[in-house]
Amino acid sequence: MRAIFRQELEQLGDNLIEMSQLVATAVQKAAKALADSDLALAEQVIDEDEQINELERTVDEMCVSLLARQQPVATDLRVVVTGLMMSTTLERMGDLARHVAYVARGRYPRTAASGDVQKLLNKMGKAATEMAKLVVSLMESRDLSEAARIETDDDHLDQLHREVFTRVLNKDNELDRQELIDIILLARFLERFGDHCVSLARRTSFLVTGDLSNSVSLPLEEDATDPHAG
């Protein structure tokens, strides 16, 4: 029985890594679709989000089953409970990538913005993609130096977010109402994606060390409702 339990815990870890890989691919594609006004790529992100959702359901069912059948304690309990929280976070990250893709699709054949604002959004997309790749590496290696890098990279993403708002609030900008809405939403989606990466980094730190002092997750308020979903 104990051997089966260990196998199930390993499978749980593998499923979470797979989710993180799918999320990293999703945000990379969404960022490229946004930058290049690539309709086909945006559609891929939207369609493939169901794979992430299905894996979340699988992970959640596995965690509930493990809690009910095995009644884990100590480190094992930490693994299962953290797995439940991680799957929710990863699913939300997939949704945020899909939201970006919806905006890219809705503005096709144009880009959502132009000039300096579009360049800033592209930088945010690249930053979010790099953070997602770090999350994958962290979940595979559990190297906490990568968790620290994620937190540092999030500071950069937050700075880009502030720069976008500075541009938007400039009274001399020539953005129309739809552009303003799209830019504000896109910046928020990408900034929030980074916050979730930090949350995963802190949860991994807790998983490895059992220390709560640096692993309290960020507030997970409900993410912005996607106004572009049909």
Stockholm file with secondary structure:
# STOCKHOLM 1.0

chainA/1-230         MRAIFRQELEQLGDNLIEMSQLVATAVQKAAKALADSDLALAEQVIDEDEQINELERTVDEMCVSLLARQQPVATDLRVVVTGLMMSTTLERMGDLARHVAYVARGRYPRTAASGDVQKLLNKMGKAATEMAKLVVSLMESRDLSEAARIETDDDHLDQLHREVFTRVLNKDNELDRQELIDIILLARFLERFGDHCVSLARRTSFLVTGDLSNSVSLPLEEDATDPHAG
#=GR chainA/1-230 SS CHHHHHHHHHHHHHHHHHHHHHHHHHHHHHHHHHHHTCHHHHHHHHHHHHHHHHHHHHHHHHHHHHHHHHCCCHHHHHHHHHHHHHHHHHHHHHHHHHHHHHHHHHHTTSCSSCHHHHHHHHHHHHHHHHHHHHHHHHHHHCCHHHHHHHHHHHHHHHHHHHHHHHHHHCTTCCCCHHHHHHHHHHHHHHHHHHHHHHHHHHHHHHHHHCCCTTTCCCCCCCCCCCTTCC
#=GC SS_cons         CHHHHHHHHHHHHHHHHHHHHHHHHHHHHHHHHHHHTCHHHHHHHHHHHHHHHHHHHHHHHHHHHHHHHHCCCHHHHHHHHHHHHHHHHHHHHHHHHHHHHHHHHHHTTSCSSCHHHHHHHHHHHHHHHHHHHHHHHHHHHCCHHHHHHHHHHHHHHHHHHHHHHHHHHCTTCCCCHHHHHHHHHHHHHHHHHHHHHHHHHHHHHHHHHCCCTTTCCCCCCCCCCCTTCC
//
